[in-house]
Amino acid sequence: MDLIIPTGRRKGGNPSLASLYRALADYDKTQAHPEVVEQARAEFAELRSGAR
């Protein structure tokens, strides 16, 4: 499996080891606390709809 950075300054390059660890840690947090993630997404959607 090839991992490629889709956007930004390093677009098309490979992510660093630190980036992989951060991504895995973020994924673990979302899996451990799905209710918090849903609440944050709902609050963000509410903020976006109110800003327009």
N, C-alpha and C positions, 0 to 999 in steps of 0.2 A: 504494500500500500504506500503510495506516495502522498506526502503532505505538502501542500503548496499554500502560500499566503495569498488570499484572493484580492486583497485591497491594500492600499497604503504605499508607503515609500519602498517597502521590500516586496512588492507585488511580484508573484511568480517565483519567489525564492523559497527556500526551506526555512521553517521556523527554528528558532534556537531551542536548546534543551530547556532553558528557563521558561520559555513560552509554553512548551509542552507541559511542564510541571504545573504552571499556572492554570492552563486549560483543564487539566485533570483535577486539580483542586477545586476549581469552580464547578465542574461537573459533579464531583462528590457532594459539594454543598447543596446543589439543587436537588440531588437525589435524596439527601438526608432530611431536607426541609421543604418539601414541595408546596406546602400551604403558604409559606412565606414568599416563595417565588410567585405564586398565583396572586397574592395580595399586592405585591410590588408591581406586577404587570397591570393589574386592575387600576391601581392608583396612577400609574404612568399614563394609561389610556384616558383616564378621567382628566388628568392635567392637560394632555394634548387636545382633547375635545373642547375643554374650556378656554384654551388659549386662542382658538380661531374665531 
